Amino acid sequence: MAVIALMVILVVGLVGWTTFRPVATAAPTPGPPPPRPPLVVVESLPQLTEQLNRWGASGQFTGGVLVARGDAVLFRQVHGFADRRLGTPLALNSRFRLASVSKQFTAAAILRLQDDGLLSVDDPVCKWIQSCPAAWASVRLHHMLGHSSGIPDLMARPGWGVRRVTPATMEELTAESTQYGLQFPPGTKVRYNNAAYNLLGAVVEKASGKPLHIYLRTAFFEPLGMADTGYDDDASDVVVGYANLGGGGPSPQPDHNVSIIVGAGALYSTLDDLLVWQRALHHGHLLSPRSRATMIADHAPSDTPDERGRPRRDWGFGLFNNSIGQRVSPAFMDRQIFHTGSWSGFRNLVSYQPDSDVTVIVLSNNFHQREAVFLLSQQAMAEALGRPFPTAMAR
């Protein structure tokens, strides 16, 4: 009897341990990537075609635009030069620096590691960062993902001009961040934060045991067949970025130094690779339903003010959500999940309208074409949705 009683106790204890231990939420395993559409010019949106032909010929836009409804490409076109000095034109599969469009990949990595049971977005950052300041004790990973951590951004610190042009390792970036306290209590404000995403990159490395760019490649890019996406290591055949400086026409911007935005903006990709990513992310092929919903939810404090007289965006994890068509004329109200990117010669906007399953990708290798990139993205979205075609930015 004593033996039987002991066995019962052991079984009950084992069941209890199994019941109360953290359980991972299985993320889907990407199957073989679907066949890609032919890499050819597509011009099934006549108003956008006319606009881009005009702006491309005049130099008002240099870059690429892709529009898709579901898996069907409605528009794919590039204009301008990959390298003006050599006279090399842009190609449909040219690689562009993504800048802050990269943040959604770091956010997805954190959420995938949560799905795998290796971390939680509710973890204190000090669980993962060595020599963590006492002031950071209340900072959670979800605060950093949603830009509400209070950790000072790179550009908000003394010596930004020197840091901007000085290469750094992940360890050096982390050590520098830990020298600072908080600008506000975590979760009480939102303030856009590249430093927090660098720290999230360090968390990915610690939790996965792999460098960030290797983890992204093995977890996402290789399974999805995204062979033209990766970390910009100066040997990646990325097109030259330009800026309109001094009234002398576009000048190259060679000092990109993406090592200082390794978790926040250091990736490159192409129009079609980004379409593959958008399809996988928003159709449940990368994350568990719970994690994907968390990624696009609003994590800003309820008292976050409107932005420039318009309703504020929802602050997701590496993504925003808002009716950005209000910023063009004529306006349209469809909500879009989006992110912009700007860094050293590049301007980008990637947007997704979930109700109609429309993706718009605009990548430019000219830093000073901000308004052109935004207007083109909303013209593309409006025409794909059947809305009136915008003709200008709203003022």
SEVEXLUM-504789 format. One record per residue (C-alpha): x, y, z; residue in three letters; residue number from 0. Coordinates in nm, 2 decimals, decimal comma. Example, Ala and Ser with C-alpha at 12.3 -4.5 7.8 and 13.67 -1.06 7.14 Angstrom:
+--------+--------+--------+------+------+
|   east |  north |     up | resn | resi |
+--------+--------+--------+------+------+
|   1,23 |  -0,45 |   0,78 |  ALA |    0 |
|   1,37 |  -0,11 |   0,71 |  SER |    1 |
+--------+--------+--------+------+------+
END
This chain:
+--------+--------+--------+------+------+
|   east |  north |     up | resn | resi |
+--------+--------+--------+------+------+
|   0,00 |   0,00 |   0,00 |  MET |    0 |
|   0,28 |   0,24 |   0,08 |  ALA |    1 |
|   0,43 |   0,18 |  -0,26 |  VAL |    2 |
|   0,10 |   0,25 |  -0,43 |  ILE |    3 |
|   0,05 |   0,56 |  -0,23 |  ALA |    4 |
|   0,40 |   0,68 |  -0,32 |  LEU |    5 |
|   0,32 |   0,62 |  -0,69 |  MET |    6 |
|   0,00 |   0,82 |  -0,67 |  VAL |    7 |
|   0,18 |   1,11 |  -0,51 |  ILE |    8 |
|   0,45 |   1,10 |  -0,78 |  LEU |    9 |
|   0,18 |   1,09 |  -1,06 |  VAL |   10 |
|  -0,01 |   1,38 |  -0,90 |  VAL |   11 |
|   0,30 |   1,58 |  -0,86 |  GLY |   12 |
|   0,40 |   1,52 |  -1,22 |  LEU |   13 |
|   0,06 |   1,62 |  -1,35 |  VAL |   14 |
|   0,07 |   1,93 |  -1,14 |  GLY |   15 |
|   0,41 |   2,03 |  -1,26 |  TRP |   16 |
|   0,30 |   1,97 |  -1,62 |  THR |   17 |
|  -0,02 |   2,17 |  -1,57 |  THR |   18 |
|   0,14 |   2,48 |  -1,42 |  PHE |   19 |
|   0,47 |   2,51 |  -1,62 |  ARG |   20 |
|   0,46 |   2,77 |  -1,90 |  PRO |   21 |
|   0,33 |   2,62 |  -2,23 |  VAL |   22 |
|   0,44 |   2,74 |  -2,56 |  ALA |   23 |
|   0,19 |   2,85 |  -2,82 |  THR |   24 |
|   0,30 |   2,67 |  -3,13 |  ALA |   25 |
|   0,38 |   2,89 |  -3,42 |  ALA |   26 |
|   0,31 |   2,76 |  -3,77 |  PRO |   27 |
|   0,60 |   2,61 |  -3,96 |  THR |   28 |
|   0,62 |   2,77 |  -4,30 |  PRO |   29 |
|   0,58 |   2,51 |  -4,57 |  GLY |   30 |
|   0,74 |   2,54 |  -4,91 |  PRO |   31 |
|   0,70 |   2,90 |  -5,04 |  PRO |   32 |
|   0,43 |   2,93 |  -5,30 |  PRO |   33 |
|   0,54 |   2,98 |  -5,66 |  PRO |   34 |
|   0,63 |   3,34 |  -5,72 |  ARG |   35 |
|   0,46 |   3,54 |  -6,00 |  PRO |   36 |
|   0,68 |   3,62 |  -6,30 |  PRO |   37 |
|   0,93 |   3,90 |  -6,23 |  LEU |   38 |
|   0,80 |   4,13 |  -6,50 |  VAL |   39 |
|   0,66 |   4,48 |  -6,53 |  VAL |   40 |
|   0,28 |   4,49 |  -6,44 |  VAL |   41 |
|   0,07 |   4,79 |  -6,50 |  GLU |   42 |
|  -0,29 |   4,70 |  -6,42 |  SER |   43 |
|  -0,35 |   5,02 |  -6,24 |  LEU |   44 |
|  -0,38 |   5,29 |  -6,52 |  PRO |   45 |
|  -0,38 |   5,60 |  -6,30 |  GLN |   46 |
|  -0,08 |   5,49 |  -6,10 |  LEU |   47 |
|   0,10 |   5,39 |  -6,43 |  THR |   48 |
|   0,04 |   5,74 |  -6,57 |  GLU |   49 |
|   0,16 |   5,90 |  -6,25 |  GLN |   50 |
|   0,48 |   5,69 |  -6,22 |  LEU |   51 |
|   0,57 |   5,73 |  -6,58 |  ASN |   52 |
|   0,55 |   6,10 |  -6,54 |  ARG |   53 |
|   0,74 |   6,12 |  -6,21 |  TRP |   54 |
|   0,99 |   5,86 |  -6,31 |  GLY |   55 |
|   1,08 |   6,04 |  -6,63 |  ALA |   56 |
|   1,12 |   6,37 |  -6,45 |  SER |   57 |
|   1,32 |   6,23 |  -6,16 |  GLY |   58 |
|   1,06 |   6,32 |  -5,91 |  GLN |   59 |
|   1,06 |   5,95 |  -5,80 |  PHE |   60 |
|   1,34 |   5,70 |  -5,82 |  THR |   61 |
|   1,27 |   5,36 |  -5,68 |  GLY |   62 |
|   1,02 |   5,07 |  -5,71 |  GLY |   63 |
|   0,65 |   5,02 |  -5,65 |  VAL |   64 |
|   0,46 |   4,69 |  -5,61 |  LEU |   65 |
|   0,09 |   4,66 |  -5,55 |  VAL |   66 |
|  -0,09 |   4,32 |  -5,49 |  ALA |   67 |
|  -0,44 |   4,20 |  -5,41 |  ARG |   68 |
|  -0,39 |   3,87 |  -5,24 |  GLY |   69 |
|  -0,12 |   3,68 |  -5,44 |  ASP |   70 |
|  -0,20 |   3,87 |  -5,76 |  ALA |   71 |
|   0,04 |   4,14 |  -5,85 |  VAL |   72 |
|  -0,15 |   4,44 |  -5,99 |  LEU |   73 |
|   0,15 |   4,67 |  -6,04 |  PHE |   74 |
|   0,53 |   4,63 |  -6,04 |  ARG |   75 |
|   0,75 |   4,90 |  -6,18 |  GLN |   76 |
|   1,09 |   5,07 |  -6,11 |  VAL |   77 |
|   1,24 |   5,40 |  -6,22 |  HIS |   78 |
|   1,58 |   5,56 |  -6,19 |  GLY |   79 |
|   1,93 |   5,43 |  -6,12 |  PHE |   80 |
|   2,08 |   5,18 |  -5,89 |  ALA |   81 |
|   2,41 |   5,36 |  -5,94 |  ASP |   82 |
|   2,41 |   5,69 |  -6,12 |  ARG |   83 |
|   2,79 |   5,70 |  -6,16 |  ARG |   84 |
|   2,80 |   5,38 |  -6,35 |  LEU |   85 |
|   2,46 |   5,44 |  -6,52 |  GLY |   86 |
|   2,32 |   5,12 |  -6,38 |  THR |   87 |
|   1,94 |   5,13 |  -6,39 |  PRO |   88 |
|   1,72 |   4,99 |  -6,11 |  LEU |   89 |
|   1,59 |   4,64 |  -6,17 |  ALA |   90 |
|   1,27 |   4,48 |  -6,06 |  LEU |   91 |
|   1,47 |   4,27 |  -5,81 |  ASN |   92 |
|   1,70 |   4,55 |  -5,69 |  SER |   93 |
|   1,79 |   4,54 |  -5,32 |  ARG |   94 |
|   1,70 |   4,85 |  -5,11 |  PHE |   95 |
|   1,79 |   4,93 |  -4,75 |  ARG |   96 |
|   1,47 |   4,90 |  -4,55 |  LEU |   97 |
|   1,56 |   5,13 |  -4,26 |  ALA |   98 |
|   1,29 |   5,12 |  -4,00 |  SER |   99 |
|   1,07 |   4,89 |  -4,20 |  VAL |  100 |
|   1,32 |   4,64 |  -4,04 |  SER |  101 |
|   1,16 |   4,68 |  -3,70 |  LYS |  102 |
|   0,87 |   4,44 |  -3,78 |  GLN |  103 |
|   1,12 |   4,16 |  -3,84 |  PHE |  104 |
|   1,28 |   4,21 |  -3,50 |  THR |  105 |
|   0,93 |   4,23 |  -3,34 |  ALA |  106 |
|   0,83 |   3,91 |  -3,52 |  ALA |  107 |
|   1,14 |   3,74 |  -3,39 |  ALA |  108 |
|   1,06 |   3,82 |  -3,03 |  ILE |  109 |
|   0,70 |   3,70 |  -3,08 |  LEU |  110 |
|   0,82 |   3,38 |  -3,25 |  ARG |  111 |
|   1,05 |   3,31 |  -2,95 |  LEU |  112 |
|   0,75 |   3,36 |  -2,73 |  GLN |  113 |
|   0,55 |   3,11 |  -2,93 |  ASP |  114 |
|   0,84 |   2,87 |  -2,89 |  ASP |  115 |
|   0,83 |   2,91 |  -2,51 |  GLY |  116 |
|   1,18 |   3,07 |  -2,48 |  LEU |  117 |
|   1,06 |   3,41 |  -2,35 |  LEU |  118 |
|   0,76 |   3,63 |  -2,28 |  SER |  119 |
|   0,68 |   3,98 |  -2,39 |  VAL |  120 |
|   0,60 |   4,03 |  -2,02 |  ASP |  121 |
|   0,96 |   3,95 |  -1,92 |  ASP |  122 |
|   1,16 |   4,23 |  -1,75 |  PRO |  123 |
|   1,43 |   4,35 |  -1,99 |  VAL |  124 |
|   1,67 |   4,30 |  -1,70 |  CYS |  125 |
|   1,61 |   3,92 |  -1,73 |  LYS |  126 |
|   1,79 |   3,94 |  -2,06 |  TRP |  127 |
|   2,03 |   4,24 |  -2,05 |  ILE |  128 |
|   2,35 |   4,22 |  -1,84 |  GLN |  129 |
|   2,44 |   4,50 |  -1,60 |  SER |  130 |
|   2,09 |   4,63 |  -1,63 |  CYS |  131 |
|   2,03 |   4,97 |  -1,45 |  PRO |  132 |
|   1,82 |   4,97 |  -1,15 |  ALA |  133 |
|   1,60 |   5,23 |  -1,31 |  ALA |  134 |
|   1,50 |   4,98 |  -1,57 |  TRP |  135 |
|   1,35 |   4,73 |  -1,32 |  ALA |  136 |
|   0,99 |   4,80 |  -1,44 |  SER |  137 |
|   1,06 |   4,79 |  -1,81 |  VAL |  138 |
|   0,91 |   4,49 |  -1,99 |  ARG |  139 |
|   0,98 |   4,36 |  -2,34 |  LEU |  140 |
|   0,64 |   4,47 |  -2,45 |  HIS |  141 |
|   0,72 |   4,83 |  -2,35 |  HIS |  142 |
|   1,02 |   4,83 |  -2,58 |  MET |  143 |
|   0,82 |   4,67 |  -2,86 |  LEU |  144 |
|   0,55 |   4,93 |  -2,84 |  GLY |  145 |
|   0,79 |   5,23 |  -2,80 |  HIS |  146 |
|   0,68 |   5,31 |  -2,44 |  SER |  147 |
|   0,99 |   5,20 |  -2,24 |  SER |  148 |
|   1,12 |   5,54 |  -2,16 |  GLY |  149 |
|   1,47 |   5,43 |  -2,25 |  ILE |  150 |
|   1,64 |   5,73 |  -2,43 |  PRO |  151 |
|   1,67 |   5,68 |  -2,80 |  ASP |  152 |
|   2,01 |   5,70 |  -2,98 |  LEU |  153 |
|   1,93 |   6,05 |  -3,12 |  MET |  154 |
|   1,82 |   6,18 |  -2,77 |  ALA |  155 |
|   2,16 |   6,12 |  -2,62 |  ARG |  156 |
|   2,47 |   6,34 |  -2,61 |  PRO |  157 |
|   2,72 |   6,27 |  -2,88 |  GLY |  158 |
|   2,47 |   6,15 |  -3,14 |  TRP |  159 |
|   2,68 |   6,31 |  -3,43 |  GLY |  160 |
|   2,98 |   6,09 |  -3,34 |  VAL |  161 |
|   2,78 |   5,78 |  -3,27 |  ARG |  162 |
|   2,60 |   5,82 |  -3,61 |  ARG |  163 |
|   2,92 |   5,76 |  -3,80 |  VAL |  164 |
|   3,11 |   5,53 |  -3,56 |  THR |  165 |
|   3,06 |   5,15 |  -3,62 |  PRO |  166 |
|   2,94 |   4,95 |  -3,32 |  ALA |  167 |
|   2,88 |   4,60 |  -3,21 |  THR |  168 |
|   2,56 |   4,48 |  -3,05 |  MET |  169 |
|   2,75 |   4,45 |  -2,72 |  GLU |  170 |
|   2,87 |   4,81 |  -2,74 |  GLU |  171 |
|   2,52 |   4,94 |  -2,83 |  LEU |  172 |
|   2,38 |   4,76 |  -2,53 |  THR |  173 |
|   2,65 |   4,88 |  -2,29 |  ALA |  174 |
|   2,59 |   5,24 |  -2,40 |  GLU |  175 |
|   2,21 |   5,21 |  -2,35 |  SER |  176 |
|   2,26 |   5,08 |  -1,99 |  THR |  177 |
|   2,43 |   5,40 |  -1,90 |  GLN |  178 |
|   2,10 |   5,59 |  -1,90 |  TYR |  179 |
|   1,80 |   5,60 |  -1,68 |  GLY |  180 |
|   1,44 |   5,65 |  -1,81 |  LEU |  181 |
|   1,28 |   5,96 |  -1,97 |  GLN |  182 |
|   0,94 |   5,86 |  -1,83 |  PHE |  183 |
|   0,78 |   5,57 |  -1,64 |  PRO |  184 |
|   0,73 |   5,27 |  -1,87 |  PRO |  185 |
|   0,39 |   5,25 |  -2,03 |  GLY |  186 |
|   0,29 |   5,61 |  -1,96 |  THR |  187 |
|   0,40 |   5,76 |  -2,30 |  LYS |  188 |
|   0,50 |   5,66 |  -2,65 |  VAL |  189 |
|   0,82 |   5,79 |  -2,80 |  ARG |  190 |
|   0,97 |   5,64 |  -3,11 |  TYR |  191 |
|   1,28 |   5,44 |  -3,01 |  ASN |  192 |
|   1,55 |   5,29 |  -3,22 |  ASN |  193 |
|   1,76 |   5,21 |  -2,91 |  ALA |  194 |
|   1,49 |   4,99 |  -2,77 |  ALA |  195 |
|   1,48 |   4,78 |  -3,09 |  TYR |  196 |
|   1,86 |   4,74 |  -3,08 |  ASN |  197 |
|   1,81 |   4,60 |  -2,72 |  LEU |  198 |
|   1,53 |   4,37 |  -2,85 |  LEU |  199 |
|   1,79 |   4,24 |  -3,11 |  GLY |  200 |
|   2,02 |   4,16 |  -2,82 |  ALA |  201 |
|   1,73 |   3,98 |  -2,64 |  VAL |  202 |
|   1,67 |   3,77 |  -2,96 |  VAL |  203 |
|   2,04 |   3,68 |  -2,96 |  GLU |  204 |
|   2,04 |   3,58 |  -2,59 |  LYS |  205 |
|   1,72 |   3,38 |  -2,61 |  ALA |  206 |
|   1,79 |   3,20 |  -2,94 |  SER |  207 |
|   2,17 |   3,15 |  -2,90 |  GLY |  208 |
|   2,22 |   3,30 |  -3,25 |  LYS |  209 |
|   2,33 |   3,64 |  -3,39 |  PRO |  210 |
|   2,02 |   3,83 |  -3,48 |  LEU |  211 |
|   2,08 |   3,82 |  -3,86 |  HIS |  212 |
|   2,13 |   3,44 |  -3,84 |  ILE |  213 |
|   1,81 |   3,39 |  -3,64 |  TYR |  214 |
|   1,61 |   3,60 |  -3,89 |  LEU |  215 |
|   1,76 |   3,41 |  -4,18 |  ARG |  216 |
|   1,69 |   3,06 |  -4,04 |  THR |  217 |
|   1,36 |   3,13 |  -3,88 |  ALA |  218 |
|   1,20 |   3,34 |  -4,15 |  PHE |  219 |
|   1,40 |   3,42 |  -4,47 |  PHE |  220 |
|   1,52 |   3,07 |  -4,57 |  GLU |  221 |
|   1,18 |   2,89 |  -4,50 |  PRO |  222 |
|   1,00 |   3,16 |  -4,70 |  LEU |  223 |
|   1,25 |   3,16 |  -4,99 |  GLY |  224 |
|   1,35 |   3,53 |  -4,93 |  MET |  225 |
|   1,69 |   3,49 |  -5,08 |  ALA |  226 |
|   1,72 |   3,87 |  -5,15 |  ASP |  227 |
|   1,66 |   3,98 |  -4,78 |  THR |  228 |
|   1,92 |   4,00 |  -4,51 |  GLY |  229 |
|   2,15 |   4,21 |  -4,30 |  TYR |  230 |
|   2,33 |   4,48 |  -4,49 |  ASP |  231 |
|   2,70 |   4,39 |  -4,44 |  ASP |  232 |
|   2,84 |   4,61 |  -4,72 |  ASP |  233 |
|   2,87 |   4,31 |  -4,95 |  ALA |  234 |
|   2,50 |   4,27 |  -5,02 |  SER |  235 |
|   2,47 |   4,44 |  -5,36 |  ASP |  236 |
|   2,24 |   4,70 |  -5,22 |  VAL |  237 |
|   2,16 |   4,99 |  -5,46 |  VAL |  238 |
|   2,33 |   5,33 |  -5,39 |  VAL |  239 |
|   2,12 |   5,57 |  -5,17 |  GLY |  240 |
|   2,10 |   5,94 |  -5,27 |  TYR |  241 |
|   1,99 |   6,27 |  -5,12 |  ALA |  242 |
|   1,92 |   6,61 |  -5,28 |  ASN |  243 |
|   2,17 |   6,83 |  -5,11 |  LEU |  244 |
|   2,28 |   7,18 |  -5,20 |  GLY |  245 |
|   2,07 |   7,21 |  -5,51 |  GLY |  246 |
|   2,31 |   7,01 |  -5,72 |  GLY |  247 |
|   2,10 |   6,71 |  -5,79 |  GLY |  248 |
|   2,11 |   6,37 |  -5,62 |  PRO |  249 |
|   2,44 |   6,30 |  -5,44 |  SER |  250 |
|   2,54 |   5,95 |  -5,31 |  PRO |  251 |
|   2,51 |   5,88 |  -4,93 |  GLN |  252 |
|   2,78 |   5,62 |  -4,87 |  PRO |  253 |
|   2,81 |   5,65 |  -4,49 |  ASP |  254 |
|   2,51 |   5,44 |  -4,39 |  HIS |  255 |
|   2,66 |   5,27 |  -4,09 |  ASN |  256 |
|   2,37 |   5,04 |  -4,02 |  VAL |  257 |
|   2,57 |   4,88 |  -3,74 |  SER |  258 |
|   2,42 |   5,13 |  -3,50 |  ILE |  259 |
|   2,06 |   5,04 |  -3,59 |  ILE |  260 |
|   2,13 |   4,66 |  -3,60 |  VAL |  261 |
|   1,79 |   4,57 |  -3,45 |  GLY |  262 |
|   1,60 |   4,88 |  -3,57 |  ALA |  263 |
|   1,68 |   4,93 |  -3,93 |  GLY |  264 |
|   1,97 |   4,72 |  -4,08 |  ALA |  265 |
|   1,80 |   4,50 |  -4,33 |  LEU |  266 |
|   1,77 |   4,51 |  -4,70 |  TYR |  267 |
|   1,51 |   4,35 |  -4,93 |  SER |  268 |
|   1,33 |   4,37 |  -5,26 |  THR |  269 |
|   0,98 |   4,44 |  -5,37 |  LEU |  270 |
|   0,89 |   4,08 |  -5,42 |  ASP |  271 |
|   1,06 |   3,95 |  -5,11 |  ASP |  272 |
|   0,86 |   4,20 |  -4,91 |  LEU |  273 |
|   0,54 |   4,08 |  -5,07 |  LEU |  274 |
|   0,62 |   3,72 |  -4,96 |  VAL |  275 |
|   0,68 |   3,85 |  -4,61 |  TRP |  276 |
|   0,36 |   4,05 |  -4,60 |  GLN |  277 |
|   0,16 |   3,75 |  -4,72 |  ARG |  278 |
|   0,32 |   3,52 |  -4,46 |  ALA |  279 |
|   0,29 |   3,76 |  -4,17 |  LEU |  280 |
|  -0,07 |   3,87 |  -4,23 |  HIS |  281 |
|  -0,20 |   3,52 |  -4,33 |  HIS |  282 |
|  -0,08 |   3,33 |  -4,02 |  GLY |  283 |
|   0,22 |   3,15 |  -4,16 |  HIS |  284 |
|   0,48 |   3,30 |  -3,92 |  LEU |  285 |
|   0,32 |   3,35 |  -3,58 |  LEU |  286 |
|   0,05 |   3,20 |  -3,37 |  SER |  287 |
|  -0,28 |   3,38 |  -3,40 |  PRO |  288 |
|  -0,24 |   3,52 |  -3,05 |  ARG |  289 |
|   0,11 |   3,67 |  -3,13 |  SER |  290 |
|   0,00 |   3,81 |  -3,47 |  ARG |  291 |
|  -0,30 |   3,98 |  -3,30 |  ALA |  292 |
|  -0,07 |   4,12 |  -3,03 |  THR |  293 |
|   0,17 |   4,25 |  -3,30 |  MET |  294 |
|  -0,10 |   4,47 |  -3,47 |  ILE |  295 |
|  -0,29 |   4,57 |  -3,15 |  ALA |  296 |
|  -0,26 |   4,92 |  -3,00 |  ASP |  297 |
|  -0,02 |   4,93 |  -2,71 |  HIS |  298 |
|  -0,02 |   5,31 |  -2,66 |  ALA |  299 |
|  -0,16 |   5,46 |  -2,34 |  PRO |  300 |
|  -0,52 |   5,56 |  -2,37 |  SER |  301 |
|  -0,44 |   5,93 |  -2,32 |  ASP |  302 |
|  -0,19 |   5,94 |  -2,61 |  THR |  303 |
|  -0,28 |   6,27 |  -2,79 |  PRO |  304 |
|  -0,38 |   6,30 |  -3,16 |  ASP |  305 |
|  -0,10 |   6,37 |  -3,41 |  GLU |  306 |
|  -0,10 |   6,71 |  -3,59 |  ARG |  307 |
|  -0,47 |   6,75 |  -3,56 |  GLY |  308 |
|  -0,55 |   6,40 |  -3,69 |  ARG |  309 |
|  -0,65 |   6,08 |  -3,49 |  PRO |  310 |
|  -0,33 |   5,92 |  -3,37 |  ARG |  311 |
|  -0,20 |   5,59 |  -3,50 |  ARG |  312 |
|  -0,22 |   5,26 |  -3,31 |  ASP |  313 |
|   0,12 |   5,17 |  -3,18 |  TRP |  314 |
|   0,18 |   4,80 |  -3,26 |  GLY |  315 |
|   0,49 |   4,60 |  -3,23 |  PHE |  316 |
|   0,71 |   4,71 |  -3,53 |  GLY |  317 |
|   0,39 |   4,82 |  -3,71 |  LEU |  318 |
|   0,14 |   5,10 |  -3,70 |  PHE |  319 |
|  -0,23 |   5,11 |  -3,78 |  ASN |  320 |
|  -0,42 |   5,41 |  -3,89 |  ASN |  321 |
|  -0,63 |   5,57 |  -4,17 |  SER |  322 |
|  -0,32 |   5,73 |  -4,34 |  ILE |  323 |
|  -0,53 |   5,80 |  -4,65 |  GLY |  324 |
|  -0,65 |   6,10 |  -4,46 |  GLN |  325 |
|  -0,32 |   6,27 |  -4,53 |  ARG |  326 |
|  -0,39 |   6,29 |  -4,91 |  VAL |  327 |
|  -0,65 |   6,47 |  -5,11 |  SER |  328 |
|  -0,91 |   6,34 |  -5,19 |  PRO |  329 |
|  -0,89 |   6,15 |  -4,86 |  ALA |  330 |
|  -1,01 |   5,79 |  -4,79 |  PHE |  331 |
|  -1,06 |   5,63 |  -4,46 |  MET |  332 |
|  -0,96 |   5,26 |  -4,50 |  ASP |  333 |
|  -0,73 |   5,16 |  -4,21 |  ARG |  334 |
|  -0,39 |   5,04 |  -4,30 |  GLN |  335 |
|  -0,12 |   4,84 |  -4,12 |  ILE |  336 |
|   0,20 |   5,01 |  -4,22 |  PHE |  337 |
|   0,55 |   5,12 |  -4,14 |  HIS |  338 |
|   0,78 |   5,38 |  -4,29 |  THR |  339 |
|   1,16 |   5,37 |  -4,32 |  GLY |  340 |
|   1,42 |   5,65 |  -4,37 |  SER |  341 |
|   1,80 |   5,63 |  -4,34 |  TRP |  342 |
|   2,10 |   5,75 |  -4,53 |  SER |  343 |
|   1,97 |   5,77 |  -4,89 |  GLY |  344 |
|   1,65 |   5,57 |  -4,86 |  PHE |  345 |
|   1,27 |   5,64 |  -4,81 |  ARG |  346 |
|   1,02 |   5,35 |  -4,78 |  ASN |  347 |
|   0,66 |   5,28 |  -4,70 |  LEU |  348 |
|   0,51 |   4,93 |  -4,68 |  VAL |  349 |
|   0,13 |   4,92 |  -4,61 |  SER |  350 |
|  -0,14 |   4,65 |  -4,59 |  TYR |  351 |
|  -0,52 |   4,69 |  -4,60 |  GLN |  352 |
|  -0,65 |   4,37 |  -4,44 |  PRO |  353 |
|  -1,02 |   4,40 |  -4,53 |  ASP |  354 |
|  -0,94 |   4,39 |  -4,91 |  SER |  355 |
|  -0,61 |   4,20 |  -4,87 |  ASP |  356 |
|  -0,42 |   4,47 |  -5,06 |  VAL |  357 |
|  -0,04 |   4,52 |  -5,02 |  THR |  358 |
|   0,15 |   4,83 |  -5,13 |  VAL |  359 |
|   0,53 |   4,85 |  -5,12 |  ILE |  360 |
|   0,71 |   5,17 |  -5,22 |  VAL |  361 |
|   1,10 |   5,17 |  -5,19 |  LEU |  362 |
|   1,30 |   5,47 |  -5,29 |  SER |  363 |
|   1,68 |   5,52 |  -5,30 |  ASN |  364 |
|   1,65 |   5,90 |  -5,25 |  ASN |  365 |
|   1,61 |   6,02 |  -4,89 |  PHE |  366 |
|   1,45 |   6,35 |  -4,99 |  HIS |  367 |
|   1,15 |   6,19 |  -5,17 |  GLN |  368 |
|   0,94 |   6,16 |  -4,86 |  ARG |  369 |
|   0,63 |   6,32 |  -4,99 |  GLU |  370 |
|   0,66 |   6,14 |  -5,33 |  ALA |  371 |
|   0,68 |   5,80 |  -5,15 |  VAL |  372 |
|   0,39 |   5,87 |  -4,93 |  PHE |  373 |
|   0,16 |   6,01 |  -5,20 |  LEU |  374 |
|   0,25 |   5,72 |  -5,44 |  LEU |  375 |
|   0,17 |   5,47 |  -5,17 |  SER |  376 |
|  -0,17 |   5,62 |  -5,11 |  GLN |  377 |
|  -0,25 |   5,66 |  -5,48 |  GLN |  378 |
|  -0,17 |   5,29 |  -5,52 |  ALA |  379 |
|  -0,38 |   5,19 |  -5,23 |  MET |  380 |
|  -0,67 |   5,41 |  -5,33 |  ALA |  381 |
|  -0,68 |   5,28 |  -5,69 |  GLU |  382 |
|  -0,65 |   4,92 |  -5,58 |  ALA |  383 |
|  -0,94 |   4,97 |  -5,34 |  LEU |  384 |
|  -1,15 |   5,16 |  -5,59 |  GLY |  385 |
|  -1,14 |   5,49 |  -5,41 |  ARG |  386 |
|  -1,10 |   5,83 |  -5,58 |  PRO |  387 |
|  -0,74 |   5,87 |  -5,70 |  PHE |  388 |
|  -0,55 |   6,12 |  -5,47 |  PRO |  389 |
|  -0,37 |   6,40 |  -5,65 |  THR |  390 |
|  -0,19 |   6,58 |  -5,37 |  ALA |  391 |
|  -0,09 |   6,57 |  -5,01 |  MET |  392 |
|  -0,35 |   6,72 |  -4,78 |  ALA |  393 |
|  -0,24 |   7,05 |  -4,62 |  ARG |  394 |
+--------+--------+--------+------+------+
END
